[in-house]
Every structure is written in C-alpha cells, then in structure tokens.
C-alpha cells in the first residue's frame, strides 16, 4: 500500500483513538490502496465527529493536534492537524457525500485499515481540484478502467474535464513509450550474425 512502518503505526493509533468505524483514509494513502502508489509524508483522514471532539480525544491519548478553521470561502470548514510519532496528519470532516461508515477494509503486507470507497475518492480529489489531485484521478482511472465513465461524469460536474482528459492522454502517451510496450527491434535494430 505504500505506507512506511512509521505511517502504518500512526494510522493504527489514530484509528484506535477515534474508533475504527469513525475514520477512513483519504488522499495519497487511499490512492495507493486503490492501486496508484504516490509518496507522501502526511496522512489524510476523514472522520465523523466535530473538530473539538476529535482534538480532545487525541489529546487525551497524548497526541498533539490543533483545530484549524477554514476561511469563509474555503470549501473545507475545518481540519484537525497534528503529529503522531513524527508523522504529520490531517483529519477532515466527511466532504462531498463521503460517508465514513461506508469505508472499506483493505489489507496489504499484513497491514489492515479502512479507506474511502473509490467513487468517494474520485469526488474528493476533484473537489480539491488541484493539478496533482486531477492527475491522481487520471492515474486511478488508468489502473481501474471500470471507473473511467464515472470519473468523466464527475470531471464535468467539477469543471475539470479538459485537464482530466489532458492528463489521461499524457499517461497513455507515456505508457506507449515504455520499452516493454514496444515490439522487439523497434528501439534498437539487431545486427545479423553474418553482417
């Protein structure tokens, strides 16, 4: 899943503190769980409950965290940011119809956790709307082609379709250039033994 041992312990501890059924991974770690590895230093969660309650539960368990309020025009009303065992984390409210209760359990390399559903991840990434987020969904649609039509619908809804299609084409172009995708002899011509 692309999670270091330190990050794995941080995920397990936060899940234990907040309650496994109350928190799901979102962001780069959820993306990795769905098949698109992306390195990141921090861990992003969505959790049920209010920011003060979440920060209080973390503090009671000895985890430093603070509540950040979004600006009036910020689509994210609050986040709880902190550091656990040297690993930075952000906990956000469920956004864009995300239901924390609908998270699914995944296991990789003996590590089990809950992640948001793939369609929730698509919506969250498009909602964030940054170039890296849109590229993430293009990568996801490339390794999980069954979500391509849904991703295109959501790209239209969030007004990012042109950028999304450009990233899809860029990924396809890079895949075509990979040596393992070329027929033998197209990269280097083979010299005959009698030449």
PyMOL commands that set and color helices and strands:
alter all, ss='L'
color gray80, all
select helices_A, chain A and resi 5-18+20-22+27-33+51-60+100-102+118-128+131-143+145-158+161-177+179-181
alter helices_A, ss='H'
color red, helices_A
select strands_A, chain A and resi 23-26+43-47+64-69+78-84+87-92+104-108+111-115
alter strands_A, ss='S'
color yellow, strands_A
deselect
rebuild
show_as cartoon
